[in-house]
Amino acid sequence: MRSCKQVSFLVSESQDRKLSLRERLSVKVHLQMCKACQQMARQIKLLRATSRQYKCAEDGKPRHRQDHLSKEASERIRERLRHVSHNQGNRK
């Protein structure tokens, strides 16, 4: 069973990459039992949708693929998040 911290990280990660089958299943099981994480997952999805709508409204044009971060920038951010998550796990 994953912790709430691990699930929140995976829910956030799922916005940027496809989770493995094992990750998806463990998140799904956790979310079925944890109301706080259910709420957090809804909030993350809402924030993502809202930020996309804001970006479109601000530009006055539809959001296109080239509006995303470069692959290199996305990977640097993911690696930094993994590093932070790993270091926080070692503090326990």
VENJO-V323043 format. One line per field, one symbol per residue. ss: DSSP state (@ for helix, = for strand, . for the rest). phi: phi as a letter, one per 40 degrees, with the letter a starting at -180 (. if undefined). psi: psi as a letter, one per 20 degrees, with the letter a starting at -180 (. if undefined). Layout:
ss = ???
phi = ???
psi = ???
This chain:
ss = ...@@@@@@@@@@.......@@@@@@@@@@@@@.@@@@@@@@@@@@@@@@@@@@@@@@@.....@@@...@@@@@@@@@@@@@@@@@@@@..
phi = .ccdccccccccdccbacccdcccccccccccbbcccdcccccccccccccccccccccgaccbdcccccdccccccccccccccccccccc
psi = pqrhggghghgghihirpqrggggghgggghhiohghggggggghggggghggggghghjqqprhiirqrhggghggggggggggghhhii.
